[in-house]
Amino acid sequence: MSELSSSSSPKRPEFRNINAFKDLPGYRWPLAAIVSGMHRISGLFMFVLMPFIVWLFDASLSSEYSFARFTAAFNVGIGFVPGVVIKLLVGAIIWAYLHHFVAGLRHIRMDLSHHSVSKEAGLSSARWVLVLSAIPALAIYAKLFGLY
């Protein structure tokens, strides 16, 4: 009897461990997964650059001399690092903060409203996160590089 039941039952799916270097590059990530990953990366980016952020804040508020050093860092640079690299780094920090904030609101909304955990709602909210974090970031980039 055990032979009959084992032959008539459907074959169970096999699960295997994935190889991150071989399997993941060919995987087509949905936009919601990309935005979720960017949320994690932006948080890590801000955490790693926290000493630089604290220095920027301290240099901008301590005294007139330190503020002059702060503005010179953007114009001339710091040591061997040119000012444009400092502007790009600060712009990346600003984008990371904006993206992390808006994506965090997306995650809170998904946690609070169970109806938005569909593929369509995930795609729509992921698009909104990208738009709502990119528009102010682009405006701030334009200000950093003197476009207005």
N, C-alpha and C positions, 0 to 999 in steps of 0.2 A: 504494500500500500504506500510505503514511503517513496518508492520509485515512481509511482504514478503521480503523486502530489508534487514531487520535485520536477518532473518533466513537464507538467501542465502549468506550473507557475511561470509568470513572465520573468525574463532575465533582469536581475537588479542592475541598476547603473553602477558603473565603476567610477570611483573618485580617486584622483591622483593629486599629488602635490604639484604645484606649478613651478616652473623655472622662471624667475623674474626677468632674467636677461633674454630668454628665448620666447616665452609666451606673452609677456605683457606688451612688448612693442607692437605686436600685430593685433592686439585687442582694440576694438573700437569703443572708446570711452564715451558715454553719453555726456551731454553738456552739464547736467546736474552733478555728475561725478567729478568732472573737471573743476567746477566751481567749488565743490566741497573740498577737493584736494588743494585748490588755491587758498581756501580759507585756512587750512592747516599750515600751508607753506608761509602765508603772510603772517600768521601768528608766530611761527618759528623765526622768521626774518626779523620781526619787531623785537622778539626776545633776545636774539643774538646781538642786535644792534643797540640794545638798551644803553650801554655805556656811551655810545656816540650820541644818542638822543639826549641823555642827561647832560653831556658836555655842551651840546647845542643850547639847551635850555639855560644852563648856568652861564654860558658865555653871552647869551643875549640879554640877561637880566642883572648881572653882578654890578657892573659899573659902565661908565661911558667908554673907558679904555677897553674893557672886555667886549663891549658891543662893537667897537671899531675893529677889534680882532675878528669878531664873528662875521662882520660884513666883508672884511678882507679875505676871509676864508672862501667866501662865495665868489669874489672878484678875482683874487690872485691865486688862491689855493693854500694848502697847508704843507709845508716842506716840499717834497717832490710830487705831491698830488695836486694836479691843476684844479682851478676853480670849477671848471665844467664837470669834472668827476664828482666834486662835492655836491653840485646842483643835481646831478643825476641820482646820486645816492639819497639826497634829501627827497627828491621827487619819488623815488622808489619807496621810501619810508612812508611818505604821505599816501601814495597809492595803497600800500599794504594796510595802513590804518583804515582808510576809507573802505577798501574791499573787506577787511576783516569785520568792520562794524556792520556793514550792510549784510554780509553773509551771515553774521551772527544773528541779526534780526530775522533773516530768512529761517534759520534753524529754530529760533524761538517760536516763530509763527507755525512752523511745521509741527513742533512739539505741542503747541496749544490747540491747534485745529487739526483734527484727525482726517478731515476730508481732503486736505491738500497733500496727501501722501500718494498721489497717483503720478504716473509718468508724465502726463500732460501738465499737471500743476508743478511738478518738479522742473520741467523744461521751462515753463513760463517764469517761474520765480528765479531760475538760474539766469535767464536773459535779463530780468529786471535787476538782478544783482550786478551784472556786468555793466549795464547802462548807468545805474545809479552810482556806481563807484567810478566809472570812467569819466563822466562829464565833469564833476568837480575836480578830479585829478588833472584832466587836460587844462582846465582853467587855471589851476595852480601852477602847472608846468609853464603855461604861457606867461604867467606873472614872474616865475623864477628866471626865465630866459629873456625877460624884458620885452615881450611882445605887446604889452599894454602897460 
